[in-house]
């Protein structure tokens, strides 16, 4: 099944788990109430379009030129921004400025491309059972590569700045995706985040990480605890400057009544 078909069925995802850990009330608005978003940060359509361009580069290989990749990005960015509800740009941001930023980032990404002869799959969807959860865990590997001796899941990230050392080792997505891969294939993969920065001079940095069996067991434990909390309707706001600054439900949250919640 495609990731779109999997999303039409009851499921858990890394994004859902991460949203609950960030702010249980945001989880409720998004996944329980299906509340309309009050604003969409420009980073979301930008990231989707960037992923689409890199996915096509991974599929086609070296025959896809930089100019072709830029055209794919431009087309997807237009579609994604048009489809975004209440799209908000940051100060000094416009559609055209982000388009040019994306072009510069693509040039950097392709200049540092390292997987032309190793790609096994692109945009590979998955669905696995997690003991203790009544819904499966679903997701999509951006790219899976292999050098013949080990397999690596590659995930492309756009970021405003370089990642801090050790961030990949604590990332929930790597845990969830490594868990799913091992459930399917019986072996533990390497996980690699390729982080491309949205800066004047874009940089490309690869962050490698592994997950031990203890860490995979911990992911399973956390996932089950989150589902238990959701079933018990434990929803509350986690108010801080990071969570609330660009929250798509900020106004709804402020107006909510907590009495009896």
Secondary structure, DSSP 8 states (H G I E B T S, - for coil): --HHHHHTSSEEEHHHHHHHHH-HHHHIIIIIS----S-EEHHHHHHHHHHHHHHHHHHHGGGS-HHHHHHHHHHHHHHHHHHSTTEE--TT--HHHHHHHHHHHHHHHHHT---TTTEEEEEEEEEE--TT-SSEEEEEEEEEEE-SS-EEEEEEEEESS---TTTGGG-HHHHHHHHHHHHHHSS--EEEEEEEE-SSS--EEEEEE---HHHHHHHHHHHHHHHHHHHTT-------HHHHHT-TTHHHHHH---TT-
